């Protein structure tokens, strides 16, 4: 199981990546194993000495009780205090933000990959699209020449 936040690599320049555990309910874990989650609008915020995943959408599990489930609830990240302090100092010094990049599992454990990131400007995004299109056209030409 792996759920990737493709929007993060488009909107941000990603730097240091860190693996974190997440405090989840049983129904959320089952839903994640079915790849029913979305990280597009999610972000990580450090409040006090704790890190929280905010606005990550995990679809309600089909067979769970649906009365008290909030799919976009705030979830606590399981990181050591030293890791949180290191992230916080890097964020303040270099004007960076924390962005979730992927959900994945290691055996029965669900992990979240977060990255320190700097937001891209509009012109940087357009430049990336141009480079991607040029690369795609060059590959198509090579494929035509080979056949």
Backbone torsions as a table, in degrees:
resi	resn	phi	psi	omega
1	UNK	NA	128.2	174.6
2	UNK	-152.0	125.4	178.0
3	UNK	-116.8	118.6	-174.0
4	UNK	-106.8	139.9	175.6
5	UNK	-92.7	89.6	-177.7
6	UNK	-68.3	-27.8	-179.3
7	UNK	-64.3	-31.8	-177.9
8	UNK	-64.1	-43.2	-178.9
9	UNK	-71.7	-22.5	177.3
10	UNK	-80.7	-40.6	-175.4
11	UNK	-87.1	-18.1	-173.5
12	UNK	-133.6	153.0	164.9
13	UNK	-88.8	117.1	-175.0
14	UNK	-92.5	136.4	-179.1
15	UNK	-115.6	-109.0	-176.8
16	UNK	-71.6	133.3	177.5
17	UNK	-110.6	138.6	-177.1
18	UNK	-132.0	142.4	176.4
19	UNK	-95.2	131.7	-179.5
20	UNK	-134.2	147.1	171.3
21	UNK	-82.8	162.9	-179.0
22	UNK	-132.7	139.2	177.4
23	UNK	-81.9	110.4	-174.8
24	UNK	-127.0	160.3	171.8
25	UNK	-89.1	167.4	-179.1
26	UNK	-61.9	-40.8	-179.7
27	UNK	-66.2	-35.3	178.2
28	UNK	-66.8	-39.0	178.9
29	UNK	-63.4	-44.8	179.5
30	UNK	-63.4	-39.4	178.2
31	UNK	-66.1	-38.6	177.4
32	UNK	-65.5	-38.2	178.0
33	UNK	-65.5	-20.4	175.7
34	UNK	-93.1	9.6	-179.9
35	UNK	60.1	37.3	-179.2
36	UNK	-108.8	68.6	178.9
37	UNK	-148.3	163.3	-176.6
38	UNK	-145.0	130.4	-179.9
39	UNK	-112.4	11.1	-172.0
40	UNK	-57.3	-44.0	-176.4
41	UNK	-104.0	10.6	-174.2
42	UNK	-82.9	154.3	174.8
43	UNK	-151.4	165.6	-178.8
44	UNK	-112.9	134.9	-180.0
45	UNK	-128.6	137.2	177.3
46	UNK	-99.3	120.5	-179.8
47	UNK	-123.7	114.8	-176.0
48	UNK	68.3	-124.9	178.2
49	UNK	-107.6	22.8	-177.8
50	UNK	-129.9	150.4	177.7
51	UNK	-109.4	140.5	-178.5
52	UNK	-129.7	141.3	173.8
53	UNK	-93.6	120.3	-174.5
54	UNK	-115.5	136.7	171.8
55	UNK	71.6	19.7	174.0
56	UNK	-83.2	131.1	-175.6
57	UNK	-99.0	118.3	172.8
58	UNK	-114.7	117.1	-178.3
59	UNK	-61.6	141.5	179.4
60	UNK	-60.9	140.3	178.3
61	UNK	-67.2	137.4	-172.4
62	UNK	-57.9	-38.9	-173.4
63	UNK	-100.6	6.2	-178.7
64	UNK	-90.3	165.1	176.2
65	UNK	-68.7	120.7	-172.3
66	UNK	-94.1	1.1	-175.2
67	UNK	-70.5	-38.2	-172.4
68	UNK	-117.4	28.9	-177.2
69	UNK	-104.2	124.5	173.0
70	UNK	-107.9	110.4	-175.1
71	UNK	-66.2	-19.7	-178.5
72	UNK	-111.7	28.6	-177.5
73	UNK	-67.7	159.3	178.2
74	UNK	-78.7	130.1	-177.4
75	UNK	-117.7	138.1	-179.0
76	UNK	-79.8	136.1	175.8
77	UNK	-92.8	141.9	-177.8
78	UNK	-98.8	95.7	179.3
79	UNK	-130.2	154.3	174.8
80	UNK	-72.4	152.4	-178.1
81	UNK	-59.6	-37.5	178.9
82	UNK	-63.7	-40.2	178.3
83	UNK	-63.7	-42.1	-179.8
84	UNK	-64.6	-43.7	178.9
85	UNK	-63.7	-40.7	178.1
86	UNK	-63.4	-43.1	178.4
87	UNK	-63.5	-43.0	-177.8
88	UNK	-64.2	-41.2	179.3
89	UNK	-67.5	-40.4	177.1
90	UNK	-63.2	-39.3	179.8
91	UNK	-63.7	-42.0	-177.9
92	UNK	-73.7	-38.9	-176.9
93	UNK	-70.4	-43.2	-172.5
94	UNK	-106.1	7.5	179.3
95	UNK	56.3	54.1	-179.3
96	UNK	-110.6	169.5	176.4
97	UNK	-129.4	164.0	177.5
98	UNK	-103.3	128.5	-176.5
99	UNK	-128.7	132.6	174.4
100	UNK	-75.1	132.7	-177.5
101	UNK	-109.9	-27.2	-178.8
102	UNK	-163.9	146.8	166.0
103	UNK	-100.8	141.0	172.4
104	UNK	-156.8	168.1	179.9
105	UNK	-119.0	148.9	171.9
106	UNK	-122.2	98.8	-172.9
107	UNK	67.1	-120.8	179.0
108	UNK	-98.0	2.9	-178.8
109	UNK	-94.3	136.5	176.3
110	UNK	-96.6	129.7	179.1
111	UNK	-121.3	152.3	176.3
112	UNK	-120.5	128.6	176.3
113	UNK	-94.3	123.4	176.6
114	UNK	-117.0	154.5	-177.5
115	UNK	-136.7	144.7	169.1
116	UNK	-74.5	134.5	-173.3
117	UNK	-143.5	153.0	173.3
118	UNK	-118.0	131.6	-178.0
119	UNK	-66.2	139.3	177.7
120	UNK	-84.3	149.5	173.8
121	UNK	-80.4	166.3	-178.4
122	UNK	-61.6	-40.5	-178.4
123	UNK	-68.2	-30.0	177.7
124	UNK	-68.8	-37.1	177.7
125	UNK	-65.9	-42.5	179.4
126	UNK	-63.6	-39.9	178.9
127	UNK	-63.5	-39.9	178.4
128	UNK	-64.6	-39.3	177.7
129	UNK	-64.5	-42.3	178.9
130	UNK	-61.9	-45.4	179.2
131	UNK	-61.0	-41.7	-179.7
132	UNK	-64.5	-41.4	178.7
133	UNK	-66.0	-42.8	178.7
134	UNK	-63.0	-40.6	179.0
135	UNK	-64.0	-42.0	179.9
136	UNK	-63.4	-42.3	179.3
137	UNK	-65.8	-40.5	179.3
138	UNK	-64.4	-41.4	178.4
139	UNK	-64.9	-37.7	178.3
140	UNK	-64.8	-41.3	178.1
141	UNK	-63.9	-42.5	177.4
142	UNK	-61.9	-39.6	179.1
143	UNK	-65.1	-36.9	178.8
144	UNK	-68.9	-39.4	-179.8
145	UNK	-66.0	-37.4	-178.3
146	UNK	-69.9	-32.7	-177.3
147	UNK	-91.1	NA	NA
